[in-house]
Amino acid sequence: MSSVDAANQEALDRIRSCEPHLTGIRVAGEALGMAERQLGHAGPPFRDPSRIPPVVLSALAGAAVLEGWATNHEEGRRLILEGSIRLTPNHELGTASPMAGVVRPSQPVMEVRNRGGSETGFATFAEGGRQGLRFGVWGSSVVRHLAELEQRIAPAIAAALPQEGLPVWPLVSQGLRQGDDIHQRNEAFTQAFIDALKGLPPDVAAWLGENPQHCLNYAMGAAKLALDTARGVSGSSIVVSIARNGDECGIQLAGTGDRWFCAPSNLPRGQLFGEFMPDDCQPDLGDSAIMETIGLGGGAAFSAPELNRKLGVAQDQADRDAVVQRSWFLAANPWFVPPDVPDARDYGLGLDARKVATSHAELLIHTGIAHRDGATGWIGIGRVRAPGACFSQAVQTLQEITDAP
């Protein structure tokens, strides 16, 4: 067994042993160790403030207003562009959040604990609807909806959690068996989540049922917690994060520390709502590709026939894509049971950057699509490929590290 193979086995053992449980609500600033005038965002670091896309810039500016650092949205934009507010990738803070993914010190986050170890991570609470801050939308209605989420919805969910915490993987597995991919379709997962919270107020349960993408964030937090257990395994080629900031897509490996390996974000294609056109689409963004990193989303396309129909993808094509994607993982996922559908197969665990880098294909991500103007909001769902150059760079760097005397 090579040194990389041995390292990958250790990383896999760590990931497998993780048992993510939702355990309660915390304030982001304290939980994530955020400093004054610091905001989190999705994806890798921005190379320069001028490259922040309108969707993310608008969300960051709105966050600055909500934190009281700016008196209006325009001032918030100015503070961001001049560098007066520190910007940090969410993955470096210890969380993951979809789309623009902006995290503010004063917002609540859900604590995710590993009952199989001592690690703790955090998930954000997702807004409902198509016009939210995570899509760059700003205005009085966004402020009201955030207040409802943070002051009523999030505390009610936290109060309904079992004392011992709520295990995430059994709920995800139930969603997969009933047609979810746990990225762009989370309807069965959400119903399982509602059913598990016996003391949940009926109006909050109804809100969750109307906004099933909310529960994606809990799966993201669980996936990040599990994958983070592999960080620091010297020599491992297992991918521990794939994230996009709207300008670039970046990945990180277990064996290369905090280094990001980046390439320009690709443009998603899929089903657009209403009258929107492909030219309206924002290049790919968000931390939600953590789900593909753990083997779901695009890798679970065979599980989600209804989603494939909405995406305009033939089921046999979705099945072929899933077969290719599964071949890049080192082991079968022990947590999730495949659905009872034709050609069902297991889900992968341990995404090997070496296998992706030498493949003829690029990793498939199921994703939401934001309007590129940073004002209109969520305009569709689609498929996008993670740039192969990210994986090639990462593998080359890992090789240089492992070959060093």
Secondary structure, 3 states (H helix, E strand, C coil): CCHHHHHHHHHHHHHHCCCEEEEEEEEHHHHCCCCCCEEEECCCCCCCHHHCCHHHHHHHHHHHHHCCCCCCHHHHHHHHHCCCCEEEEHHHHCEECCCCCCECCCCEEEEEEECCCCCEEEEECCCCCCCCHHHCCCCHHHHHHHHHHHHHHHHHHHHHCCCCCEECHHHHHHHHHCCCCCCCCCHHHHHHHHHHCCCCCHHHHHHHHHCHHHHHHHHHHHHHHHHHCCCCCCCCCEEEEEEEECCEEEEEEHHHCCCCEEEECCCCEEEECCCCCHHHECCCEECCCHHHHCCCHHHHHHHCHHHHHHHCCCHHHHHHHHHHHHCCEEEECCCCCCCCCCCCCCCEEEEEHHHHHCCCCCCEEEEEEEECCCCCCEEEEEEEECCHHHHHHHHHHHHHHHHCC
